[in-house]
């Protein structure tokens, strides 16, 4: 962890179990910006923007890249943009690819090139999905160690307050 870099984080909570992790994101380039829906996808290696968003923000291609999708491989344009995630978590000069994700009602697909910059966690406690993200990474998450500690300590016994002994 780089102590000189401040930590920025956000959390999204759903009232039910959610099969998709979607947040808002603000995409900006050359003083043009737009807030859109973003799908968080750990199966995607690179972040993508919809072709419609690329056109609306007048993004200028910086190159081309081959990507593989469930429908096959294709060569797409790449761009550099700034992304403001929820709670003002900002990632600048992000290389993104254009994609046909606009047909799914999405403006951005957040890939591992963003997720790898921090800590990302999903929980489904009490039938409600919560996901959270922070930059930079702060510590390792290890549920195995937490489970072992719970096995050693055991369940709570009562409200957790000790009784004071009476003096005679």
N, CA and C atoms as an extended XYZ file, in Angstrom:
504
Properties=species:S:1:pos:R:3:atomname:S:1:resname:S:1:resid:I:1 pbc="F F F"
N         0.840       -1.182        0.000 N   UNK     1
C         0.000        0.000        0.000 CA  UNK     1
C         0.881        1.239        0.000 C   UNK     1
N         0.549        2.204       -0.857 N   UNK     2
C         1.259        3.459       -0.947 CA  UNK     2
C         0.605        4.446        0.022 C   UNK     2
N         1.264        4.723        1.131 N   UNK     3
C         0.681        5.577        2.170 CA  UNK     3
C         0.474        7.012        1.687 C   UNK     3
N         1.216        7.432        0.659 N   UNK     4
C         1.078        8.794        0.162 CA  UNK     4
C        -0.167        8.966       -0.698 C   UNK     4
N        -0.752        7.884       -1.162 N   UNK     5
C        -1.931        7.954       -2.024 CA  UNK     5
C        -3.194        7.776       -1.186 C   UNK     5
N        -4.100        8.770       -1.194 N   UNK     6
C        -5.316        8.625       -0.388 CA  UNK     6
C        -6.211        7.516       -0.933 C   UNK     6
N        -6.958        6.896       -0.039 N   UNK     7
C        -7.873        5.826       -0.416 CA  UNK     7
C        -9.238        6.427       -0.745 C   UNK     7
N        -9.821        5.972       -1.849 N   UNK     8
C       -11.161        6.390       -2.264 CA  UNK     8
C       -11.989        5.133       -2.455 C   UNK     8
N       -13.251        5.162       -2.025 N   UNK     9
C       -14.070        3.958       -2.070 CA  UNK     9
C       -15.539        4.293       -2.282 C   UNK     9
N       -16.290        3.268       -2.697 N   UNK    10
C       -17.743        3.378       -2.763 CA  UNK    10
C       -18.351        2.017       -2.479 C   UNK    10
N       -19.658        2.025       -2.183 N   UNK    11
C       -20.408        0.788       -1.961 CA  UNK    11
C       -21.761        0.928       -2.661 C   UNK    11
N       -22.213       -0.145       -3.279 N   UNK    12
C       -23.547       -0.221       -3.893 CA  UNK    12
C       -24.305       -1.338       -3.190 C   UNK    12
N       -25.517       -1.042       -2.738 N   UNK    13
C       -26.336       -2.037       -2.048 CA  UNK    13
C       -27.643       -2.228       -2.811 C   UNK    13
N       -27.981       -3.484       -3.021 N   UNK    14
C       -29.231       -3.841       -3.688 CA  UNK    14
C       -30.195       -4.397       -2.644 C   UNK    14
N       -31.482       -4.149       -2.771 N   UNK    15
C       -32.444       -4.661       -1.787 CA  UNK    15
C       -32.736       -6.155       -1.957 C   UNK    15
N       -32.198       -6.762       -3.025 N   UNK    16
C       -32.402       -8.183       -3.342 CA  UNK    16
C       -31.086       -8.757       -3.853 C   UNK    16
N       -31.075      -10.065       -4.142 N   UNK    17
C       -29.922      -10.660       -4.811 CA  UNK    17
C       -29.896      -10.155       -6.251 C   UNK    17
N       -28.764       -9.662       -6.691 N   UNK    18
C       -28.656       -9.107       -8.036 CA  UNK    18
C       -27.692       -9.923       -8.883 C   UNK    18
N       -28.128      -10.393      -10.048 N   UNK    19
C       -27.237      -11.159      -10.914 CA  UNK    19
C       -26.254      -10.283      -11.688 C   UNK    19
N       -26.462       -8.966      -11.646 N   UNK    20
C       -25.579       -8.024      -12.338 CA  UNK    20
C       -25.125       -6.955      -11.359 C   UNK    20
N       -23.857       -6.561      -11.470 N   UNK    21
C       -23.324       -5.474      -10.659 CA  UNK    21
C       -23.260       -4.233      -11.535 C   UNK    21
N       -24.164       -3.304      -11.292 N   UNK    22
C       -24.268       -2.105      -12.124 CA  UNK    22
C       -24.179       -0.876      -11.238 C   UNK    22
N       -23.362        0.082      -11.675 N   UNK    23
C       -23.238        1.366      -10.988 CA  UNK    23
C       -23.346        2.464      -12.039 C   UNK    23
N       -23.316        3.679      -11.569 N   UNK    24
C       -23.190        4.792      -12.507 CA  UNK    24
C       -21.710        5.110      -12.653 C   UNK    24
N       -21.357        5.713      -13.766 N   UNK    25
C       -19.993        6.170      -14.004 CA  UNK    25
C       -20.073        7.399      -14.897 C   UNK    25
N       -19.209        8.349      -14.631 N   UNK    26
C       -19.143        9.539      -15.468 CA  UNK    26
C       -17.909        9.411      -16.351 C   UNK    26
N       -18.104        9.448      -17.652 N   UNK    27
C       -17.018        9.334      -18.616 CA  UNK    27
C       -16.731       10.728      -19.143 C   UNK    27
N       -15.450       11.111      -19.148 N   UNK    28
C       -15.119       12.433      -19.660 CA  UNK    28
C       -13.902       12.381      -20.580 C   UNK    28
N       -13.909       13.329      -21.532 N   UNK    29
C       -12.817       13.473      -22.500 CA  UNK    29
C       -12.922       14.871      -23.099 C   UNK    29
N       -11.816       15.611      -23.068 N   UNK    30
C       -11.766       16.972      -23.653 CA  UNK    30
C       -12.936       17.848      -23.210 C   UNK    30
N       -13.171       17.932      -21.905 N   UNK    31
C       -14.213       18.769      -21.307 CA  UNK    31
C       -15.635       18.363      -21.687 C   UNK    31
N       -15.813       17.191      -22.245 N   UNK    32
C       -17.146       16.646      -22.488 CA  UNK    32
C       -17.326       15.498      -21.532 C   UNK    32
N       -18.521       15.401      -20.942 N   UNK    33
C       -18.750       14.314      -20.000 CA  UNK    33
C       -20.185       13.840      -20.067 C   UNK    33
N       -20.348       12.599      -19.646 N   UNK    34
C       -21.683       11.999      -19.641 CA  UNK    34
C       -21.729       10.942      -18.552 C   UNK    34
N       -22.827       10.933      -17.786 N   UNK    35
C       -23.041        9.901      -16.774 CA  UNK    35
C       -23.873        8.784      -17.398 C   UNK    35
N       -23.405        7.549      -17.237 N   UNK    36
C       -24.060        6.387      -17.838 CA  UNK    36
C       -24.063        5.219      -16.856 C   UNK    36
N       -24.791        4.171      -17.200 N   UNK    37
C       -24.779        2.930      -16.424 CA  UNK    37
C       -23.567        2.107      -16.823 C   UNK    37
N       -22.962        1.465      -15.818 N   UNK    38
C       -21.781        0.638      -16.057 CA  UNK    38
C       -21.968       -0.729      -15.424 C   UNK    38
N       -21.662       -1.775      -16.186 N   UNK    39
C       -21.678       -3.149      -15.701 CA  UNK    39
C       -20.267       -3.527      -15.297 C   UNK    39
N       -20.098       -4.046      -14.083 N   UNK    40
C       -18.790       -4.508      -13.589 CA  UNK    40
C       -18.645       -5.963      -13.996 C   UNK    40
N       -17.600       -6.277      -14.774 N   UNK    41
C       -17.439       -7.598      -15.378 CA  UNK    41
C       -16.031       -8.126      -15.154 C   UNK    41
N       -15.877       -9.043      -14.195 N   UNK    42
C       -14.556       -9.608      -13.907 CA  UNK    42
C       -14.073      -10.530      -15.023 C   UNK    42
N       -14.949      -10.885      -15.947 N   UNK    43
C       -14.547      -11.713      -17.085 CA  UNK    43
C       -14.016      -10.905      -18.257 C   UNK    43
N       -14.079       -9.594      -18.162 N   UNK    44
C       -13.586       -8.720      -19.225 CA  UNK    44
C       -12.198       -8.209      -18.840 C   UNK    44
N       -11.236       -8.331      -19.731 N   UNK    45
C        -9.883       -7.864      -19.421 CA  UNK    45
C        -9.746       -6.362      -19.579 C   UNK    45
N       -10.575       -5.760      -20.411 N   UNK    46
C       -10.457       -4.335      -20.697 CA  UNK    46
C       -11.823       -3.660      -20.542 C   UNK    46
N       -11.810       -2.401      -20.173 N   UNK    47
C       -13.027       -1.612      -20.043 CA  UNK    47
C       -13.481       -1.158      -21.431 C   UNK    47
N       -14.785       -1.186      -21.654 N   UNK    48
C       -15.350       -0.811      -22.951 CA  UNK    48
C       -16.368        0.310      -22.781 C   UNK    48
N       -16.510        1.105      -23.826 N   UNK    49
C       -17.563        2.117      -23.890 CA  UNK    49
C       -18.448        1.785      -25.080 C   UNK    49
N       -19.707        2.179      -24.995 N   UNK    50
C       -20.607        1.912      -26.118 CA  UNK    50
C       -20.190        2.773      -27.311 C   UNK    50
N       -20.470        2.280      -28.499 N   UNK    51
C       -20.166        3.046      -29.709 CA  UNK    51
C       -20.919        4.367      -29.704 C   UNK    51
N       -22.138        4.353      -29.159 N   UNK    52
C       -22.942        5.576      -29.080 CA  UNK    52
C       -22.277        6.613      -28.174 C   UNK    52
N       -21.729        6.162      -27.052 N   UNK    53
C       -21.061        7.071      -26.132 CA  UNK    53
C       -19.782        7.623      -26.757 C   UNK    53
N       -19.035        6.768      -27.438 N   UNK    54
C       -17.810        7.219      -28.113 CA  UNK    54
C       -18.134        8.324      -29.109 C   UNK    54
N       -19.226        8.148      -29.830 N   UNK    55
C       -19.638        9.161      -30.818 CA  UNK    55
C       -20.115       10.442      -30.123 C   UNK    55
N       -20.940       10.287      -29.078 N   UNK    56
C       -21.490       11.446      -28.365 CA  UNK    56
C       -20.392       12.309      -27.735 C   UNK    56
N       -19.334       11.664      -27.206 N   UNK    57
C       -18.236       12.408      -26.578 CA  UNK    57
C       -17.148       12.791      -27.578 C   UNK    57
N       -17.361       12.467      -28.857 N   UNK    58
C       -16.383       12.746      -29.923 CA  UNK    58
C       -15.004       12.183      -29.578 C   UNK    58
N       -14.997       10.934      -29.100 N   UNK    59
C       -13.725       10.300      -28.741 CA  UNK    59
C       -12.893       10.081      -30.002 C   UNK    59
N       -11.602       10.364      -29.891 N   UNK    60
C       -10.677       10.209      -31.012 CA  UNK    60
C        -9.904        8.905      -30.804 C   UNK    60
N        -9.964        7.975      -31.776 N   UNK    61
C        -9.255        6.704      -31.603 CA  UNK    61
C        -7.755        6.911      -31.380 C   UNK    61
N        -7.202        6.127      -30.451 N   UNK    62
C        -5.755        6.155      -30.196 CA  UNK    62
C        -5.076        4.941      -30.805 C   UNK    62
N        -5.869        4.017      -31.316 N   UNK    63
C        -5.337        2.804      -31.919 CA  UNK    63
C        -6.441        1.785      -32.096 C   UNK    63
N        -6.020        0.547      -32.333 N   UNK    64
C        -6.977       -0.545      -32.497 CA  UNK    64
C        -6.479       -1.738      -31.689 C   UNK    64
N        -7.412       -2.610      -31.317 N   UNK    65
C        -7.075       -3.770      -30.505 CA  UNK    65
C        -8.042       -4.897      -30.836 C   UNK    65
N        -7.535       -6.110      -30.788 N   UNK    66
C        -8.416       -7.257      -30.975 CA  UNK    66
C        -8.970       -7.658      -29.613 C   UNK    66
N       -10.280       -7.866      -29.578 N   UNK    67
C       -10.919       -8.344      -28.347 CA  UNK    67
C       -11.687       -9.621      -28.665 C   UNK    67
N       -11.901      -10.419      -27.628 N   UNK    68
C       -12.692      -11.639      -27.767 CA  UNK    68
C       -13.940      -11.497      -26.899 C   UNK    68
N       -15.063      -11.763      -27.498 N   UNK    69
C       -16.340      -11.691      -26.798 CA  UNK    69
C       -17.036      -13.046      -26.957 C   UNK    69
N       -18.144      -13.265      -26.266 N   UNK    70
C       -18.866      -14.530      -26.464 CA  UNK    70
C       -19.289      -14.759      -27.922 C   UNK    70
N       -19.442      -13.671      -28.677 N   UNK    71
C       -19.841      -13.825      -30.079 CA  UNK    71
C       -18.652      -13.902      -31.036 C   UNK    71
N       -17.423      -13.899      -30.506 N   UNK    72
C       -16.252      -14.061      -31.370 CA  UNK    72
C       -15.230      -12.954      -31.203 C   UNK    72
N       -14.149      -13.065      -31.976 N   UNK    73
C       -13.075      -12.068      -31.929 CA  UNK    73
C       -13.346      -10.969      -32.956 C   UNK    73
N       -12.926       -9.746      -32.610 N   UNK    74
C       -13.048       -8.629      -33.552 CA  UNK    74
C       -12.047       -7.553      -33.186 C   UNK    74
N       -11.748       -6.710      -34.139 N   UNK    75
C       -10.835       -5.594      -33.934 CA  UNK    75
C       -11.664       -4.339      -33.713 C   UNK    75
N       -11.325       -3.594      -32.642 N   UNK    76
C       -12.101       -2.407      -32.264 CA  UNK    76
C       -11.171       -1.217      -32.031 C   UNK    76
N       -11.759       -0.032      -32.025 N   UNK    77
C       -11.006        1.191      -31.717 CA  UNK    77
C       -10.709        1.260      -30.230 C   UNK    77
N        -9.586        1.896      -29.876 N   UNK    78
C        -9.265        2.198      -28.487 CA  UNK    78
C        -9.269        3.715      -28.306 C   UNK    78
N        -9.523        4.149      -27.069 N   UNK    79
C        -9.588        5.565      -26.728 CA  UNK    79
C        -8.992        5.748      -25.336 C   UNK    79
N        -8.654        6.991      -24.991 N   UNK    80
C        -8.264        7.331      -23.625 CA  UNK    80
C        -9.345        8.224      -23.036 C   UNK    80
N        -9.841        7.848      -21.851 N   UNK    81
C       -10.875        8.630      -21.179 CA  UNK    81
C       -10.564        8.697      -19.680 C   UNK    81
N       -11.271        9.575      -19.001 N   UNK    82
C       -11.251        9.625      -17.543 CA  UNK    82
C       -12.590        9.075      -17.061 C   UNK    82
N       -12.543        8.299      -15.991 N   UNK    83
C       -13.762        7.737      -15.417 CA  UNK    83
C       -13.913        8.206      -13.979 C   UNK    83
N       -15.107        8.695      -13.663 N   UNK    84
C       -15.426        9.009      -12.275 CA  UNK    84
C       -16.478        8.007      -11.835 C   UNK    84
N       -16.054        7.110      -10.959 N   UNK    85
C       -16.926        6.086      -10.416 CA  UNK    85
C       -17.753        6.709       -9.289 C   UNK    85
N       -18.678        5.980       -8.698 N   UNK    86
C       -19.454        6.545       -7.584 CA  UNK    86
C       -18.549        7.093       -6.467 C   UNK    86
N       -19.084        8.056       -5.734 N   UNK    87
C       -18.395        8.669       -4.598 CA  UNK    87
C       -17.082        9.330       -5.006 C   UNK    87
N       -17.030        9.793       -6.237 N   UNK    88
C       -15.882       10.538       -6.779 CA  UNK    88
C       -14.586        9.728       -6.826 C   UNK    88
N       -14.700        8.398       -6.918 N   UNK    89
C       -13.531        7.543       -7.123 CA  UNK    89
C       -13.143        7.711       -8.590 C   UNK    89
N       -11.958        8.276       -8.834 N   UNK    90
C       -11.567        8.678      -10.184 CA  UNK    90
C       -10.382        7.882      -10.706 C   UNK    90
N       -10.486        7.488      -11.976 N   UNK    91
C        -9.404        6.805      -12.678 CA  UNK    91
C        -9.171        7.593      -13.967 C   UNK    91
N        -7.950        8.083      -14.148 N   UNK    92
C        -7.664        8.932      -15.302 CA  UNK    92
C        -6.857        8.198      -16.364 C   UNK    92
N        -6.973        8.714      -17.592 N   UNK    93
C        -6.250        8.167      -18.748 CA  UNK    93
C        -6.416        6.659      -18.883 C   UNK    93
N        -7.649        6.213      -18.867 N   UNK    94
C        -7.963        4.796      -18.984 CA  UNK    94
C        -8.093        4.440      -20.463 C   UNK    94
N        -7.411        3.384      -20.885 N   UNK    95
C        -7.583        2.888      -22.242 CA  UNK    95
C        -8.857        2.063      -22.270 C   UNK    95
N        -9.779        2.433      -23.146 N   UNK    96
C       -11.042        1.715      -23.305 CA  UNK    96
C       -11.212        1.335      -24.776 C   UNK    96
N       -12.057        0.360      -25.011 N   UNK    97
C       -12.391       -0.073      -26.367 CA  UNK    97
C       -13.846        0.261      -26.651 C   UNK    97
N       -14.183        0.442      -27.929 N   UNK    98
C       -15.603        0.608      -28.233 CA  UNK    98
C       -16.250       -0.765      -28.355 C   UNK    98
N       -17.555       -0.786      -28.103 N   UNK    99
C       -18.279       -2.048      -28.055 CA  UNK    99
C       -19.744       -1.801      -28.368 C   UNK    99
N       -20.456       -2.860      -28.700 N   UNK   100
C       -21.889       -2.746      -28.964 CA  UNK   100
C       -22.726       -2.937      -27.696 C   UNK   100
N       -22.156       -2.638      -26.526 N   UNK   101
C       -22.872       -2.796      -25.256 CA  UNK   101
C       -24.057       -1.849      -25.116 C   UNK   101
N       -24.132       -0.841      -25.972 N   UNK   102
C       -25.265        0.085      -25.931 CA  UNK   102
C       -26.587       -0.616      -26.173 C   UNK   102
N       -26.563       -1.728      -26.906 N   UNK   103
C       -27.790       -2.480      -27.155 CA  UNK   103
C       -28.333       -3.114      -25.872 C   UNK   103
N       -27.486       -3.202      -24.831 N   UNK   104
C       -27.905       -3.739      -23.535 CA  UNK   104
C       -28.281       -2.629      -22.557 C   UNK   104
N       -28.311       -1.388      -23.038 N   UNK   105
C       -28.640       -0.259      -22.176 CA  UNK   105
C       -27.476        0.213      -21.324 C   UNK   105
N       -26.260       -0.174      -21.710 N   UNK   106
C       -25.065        0.201      -20.955 CA  UNK   106
C       -24.243        1.225      -21.720 C   UNK   106
N       -23.575        2.085      -20.965 N   UNK   107
C       -22.630        3.022      -21.566 CA  UNK   107
C       -21.202        2.541      -21.405 C   UNK   107
N       -20.961        1.783      -20.309 N   UNK   108
C       -19.604        1.325      -19.994 CA  UNK   108
C       -19.671       -0.093      -19.448 C   UNK   108
N       -18.662       -0.874      -19.766 N   UNK   109
C       -18.436       -2.171      -19.159 CA  UNK   109
C       -17.090       -2.059      -18.451 C   UNK   109
N       -17.096       -2.136      -17.114 N   UNK   110
C       -15.866       -2.008      -16.327 CA  UNK   110
C       -15.158       -3.356      -16.330 C   UNK   110
N       -13.941       -3.378      -16.848 N   UNK   111
C       -13.168       -4.608      -16.927 CA  UNK   111
C       -12.061       -4.665      -15.891 C   UNK   111
N       -11.273       -5.712      -15.986 N   UNK   112
C       -10.211       -5.954      -15.013 CA  UNK   112
C        -9.117       -4.883      -15.045 C   UNK   112
N        -8.938       -4.156      -16.138 N   UNK   113
C        -7.920       -3.098      -16.129 CA  UNK   113
C        -8.256       -2.010      -15.108 C   UNK   113
N        -9.521       -1.864      -14.730 N   UNK   114
C        -9.923       -0.949      -13.648 CA  UNK   114
C        -9.919       -1.701      -12.312 C   UNK   114
N       -10.566       -2.867      -12.280 N   UNK   115
C       -10.723       -3.624      -11.032 CA  UNK   115
C        -9.369       -3.959      -10.405 C   UNK   115
N        -8.353       -4.239      -11.234 N   UNK   116
C        -7.027       -4.592      -10.718 CA  UNK   116
C        -6.310       -3.434      -10.010 C   UNK   116
N        -6.824       -2.228      -10.132 N   UNK   117
C        -6.187       -1.075       -9.496 CA  UNK   117
C        -6.547       -0.938       -8.020 C   UNK   117
N        -7.457       -1.770       -7.539 N   UNK   118
C        -7.870       -1.637       -6.146 CA  UNK   118
C        -8.378       -2.933       -5.578 C   UNK   118
N        -9.260       -2.821       -4.585 N   UNK   119
C        -9.890       -3.961       -3.925 CA  UNK   119
C       -11.364       -3.968       -4.295 C   UNK   119
N       -11.874       -5.144       -4.651 N   UNK   120
C       -13.241       -5.306       -5.128 CA  UNK   120
C       -13.850       -6.484       -4.388 C   UNK   120
N       -15.032       -6.312       -3.813 N   UNK   121
C       -15.662       -7.408       -3.075 CA  UNK   121
C       -17.170       -7.401       -3.304 C   UNK   121
N       -17.742       -8.612       -3.294 N   UNK   122
C       -19.180       -8.798       -3.456 CA  UNK   122
C       -19.659       -9.680       -2.310 C   UNK   122
N       -20.777       -9.311       -1.689 N   UNK   123
C       -21.385      -10.186       -0.690 CA  UNK   123
C       -22.878      -10.280       -0.971 C   UNK   123
N       -23.466      -11.359       -0.506 N   UNK   124
C       -24.891      -11.616       -0.715 CA  UNK   124
C       -25.559      -11.970        0.603 C   UNK   124
N       -25.170      -11.272        1.643 N   UNK   125
C       -25.638      -11.519        2.997 CA  UNK   125
C       -27.122      -11.188        3.122 C   UNK   125
N       -27.861      -12.049        3.804 N   UNK   126
C       -29.293      -11.863        4.058 CA  UNK   126
C       -30.101      -11.638        2.782 C   UNK   126
N       -29.686      -12.261        1.679 N   UNK   127
C       -30.447      -12.155        0.436 CA  UNK   127
C       -30.367      -10.801       -0.241 C   UNK   127
N       -29.319      -10.027        0.087 N   UNK   128
C       -29.134       -8.705       -0.521 CA  UNK   128
C       -27.704       -8.594       -1.035 C   UNK   128
N       -27.550       -8.217       -2.300 N   UNK   129
C       -26.226       -8.085       -2.893 CA  UNK   129
C       -25.642       -6.720       -2.571 C   UNK   129
N       -24.377       -6.731       -2.157 N   UNK   130
C       -23.613       -5.506       -1.917 CA  UNK   130
C       -22.276       -5.670       -2.617 C   UNK   130
N       -21.852       -4.620       -3.342 N   UNK   131
C       -20.490       -4.658       -3.845 CA  UNK   131
C       -19.805       -3.350       -3.521 C   UNK   131
N       -18.500       -3.468       -3.311 N   UNK   132
C       -17.715       -2.319       -2.899 CA  UNK   132
C       -16.366       -2.333       -3.609 C   UNK   132
N       -15.801       -1.156       -3.795 N   UNK   133
C       -14.530       -1.013       -4.511 CA  UNK   133
C       -13.756        0.134       -3.893 C   UNK   133
N       -12.435       -0.029       -3.797 N   UNK   134
C       -11.585        1.056       -3.303 CA  UNK   134
C       -10.273        1.064       -4.083 C   UNK   134
N        -9.725        2.256       -4.204 N   UNK   135
C        -8.418        2.483       -4.833 CA  UNK   135
C        -7.615        3.356       -3.887 C   UNK   135
N        -6.354        3.031       -3.619 N   UNK   136
C        -5.629        1.837       -4.039 CA  UNK   136
C        -5.966        0.663       -3.128 C   UNK   136
N        -5.421       -0.506       -3.468 N   UNK   137
C        -5.605       -1.685       -2.644 CA  UNK   137
C        -5.068       -1.406       -1.242 C   UNK   137
N        -5.794       -1.866       -0.230 N   UNK   138
C        -5.419       -1.597        1.162 CA  UNK   138
C        -4.925       -2.830        1.914 C   UNK   138
N        -5.494       -3.997        1.603 N   UNK   139
C        -5.086       -5.220        2.289 CA  UNK   139
C        -5.650       -6.409        1.538 C   UNK   139
N        -5.112       -7.570        1.873 N   UNK   140
C        -5.603       -8.810        1.287 CA  UNK   140
C        -6.871       -9.239        2.007 C   UNK   140
N        -7.853       -9.693        1.246 N   UNK   141
C        -9.066      -10.261        1.812 CA  UNK   141
C        -8.918      -11.767        1.757 C   UNK   141
N        -9.161      -12.437        2.889 N   UNK   142
C        -8.978      -13.877        2.937 CA  UNK   142
C       -10.068      -14.482        3.816 C   UNK   142
N       -11.099      -15.007        3.179 N   UNK   143
C       -12.215      -15.572        3.923 CA  UNK   143
C       -11.844      -16.875        4.625 C   UNK   143
N       -10.829      -17.574        4.135 N   UNK   144
C       -10.392      -18.808        4.785 CA  UNK   144
C        -9.883      -18.494        6.188 C   UNK   144
N        -9.038      -17.458        6.316 N   UNK   145
C        -8.533      -17.079        7.637 CA  UNK   145
C        -9.663      -16.642        8.563 C   UNK   145
N       -10.643      -15.902        8.029 N   UNK   146
C       -11.776      -15.470        8.843 CA  UNK   146
C       -12.583      -16.675        9.329 C   UNK   146
N       -12.776      -17.664        8.455 N   UNK   147
C       -13.531      -18.860        8.834 CA  UNK   147
C       -12.778      -19.655        9.901 C   UNK   147
N       -11.458      -19.773        9.767 N   UNK   148
C       -10.657      -20.494       10.765 CA  UNK   148
C       -10.727      -19.791       12.111 C   UNK   148
N       -10.655      -18.462       12.113 N   UNK   149
C       -10.734      -17.709       13.355 CA  UNK   149
C       -12.098      -17.921       14.001 C   UNK   149
N       -13.162      -17.907       13.213 N   UNK   150
C       -14.510      -18.141       13.751 CA  UNK   150
C       -14.602      -19.530       14.367 C   UNK   150
N       -13.962      -20.531       13.713 N   UNK   151
C       -13.969      -21.892       14.259 CA  UNK   151
C       -13.243      -21.944       15.604 C   UNK   151
N       -12.162      -21.181       15.746 N   UNK   152
C       -11.407      -21.169       16.990 CA  UNK   152
C       -12.138      -20.434       18.100 C   UNK   152
N       -12.725      -19.293       17.769 N   UNK   153
C       -13.374      -18.452       18.765 CA  UNK   153
C       -14.762      -18.982       19.103 C   UNK   153
N       -15.490      -19.417       18.102 N   UNK   154
C       -16.840      -19.932       18.322 CA  UNK   154
C       -17.879      -18.832       18.316 C   UNK   154
N       -19.096      -19.222       18.600 N   UNK   155
C       -20.230      -18.289       18.600 CA  UNK   155
C       -20.160      -17.355       19.804 C   UNK   155
N       -20.822      -16.198       19.684 N   UNK   156
C       -20.919      -15.270       20.810 CA  UNK   156
C       -21.775      -15.893       21.899 C   UNK   156
N       -21.413      -15.626       23.155 N   UNK   157
C       -22.169      -16.126       24.292 CA  UNK   157
C       -22.814      -14.936       24.990 C   UNK   157
N       -24.045      -14.670       24.689 N   UNK   158
C       -24.738      -13.558       25.330 CA  UNK   158
C       -24.397      -12.228       24.691 C   UNK   158
N       -24.770      -11.150       25.373 N   UNK   159
C       -24.608       -9.817       24.792 CA  UNK   159
C       -23.167       -9.318       24.760 C   UNK   159
N       -22.252      -10.028       25.374 N   UNK   160
C       -20.848       -9.639       25.292 CA  UNK   160
C       -20.356       -8.771       26.435 C   UNK   160
N       -21.195       -8.491       27.429 N   UNK   161
C       -20.755       -7.674       28.557 CA  UNK   161
C       -20.455       -8.579       29.739 C   UNK   161
N       -19.377       -8.261       30.437 N   UNK   162
C       -19.030       -9.053       31.621 CA  UNK   162
C       -19.736       -8.468       32.840 C   UNK   162
N       -20.100       -9.371       33.721 N   UNK   163
C       -20.714       -8.928       34.963 CA  UNK   163
C       -19.627       -8.510       35.934 C   UNK   163
N       -19.924       -7.445       36.684 N   UNK   164
C       -18.979       -6.988       37.697 CA  UNK   164
C       -19.175       -7.831       38.957 C   UNK   164
N       -18.062       -8.183       39.574 N   UNK   165
C       -18.131       -8.935       40.824 CA  UNK   165
C       -18.518       -8.011       41.954 C   UNK   165
N       -19.359       -8.523       42.859 N   UNK   166
C       -19.773       -7.738       44.019 CA  UNK   166
C       -18.690       -7.863       45.080 C   UNK   166
N       -18.406       -6.752       45.740 N   UNK   167
C       -17.457       -6.754       46.849 CA  UNK   167
C       -18.213       -6.845       48.157 C   UNK   167
N       -17.677       -7.587       49.066 N   UNK   168
C       -18.298       -7.699       50.393 CA  UNK   168
C       -17.648       -6.784       51.379 C   UNK   168
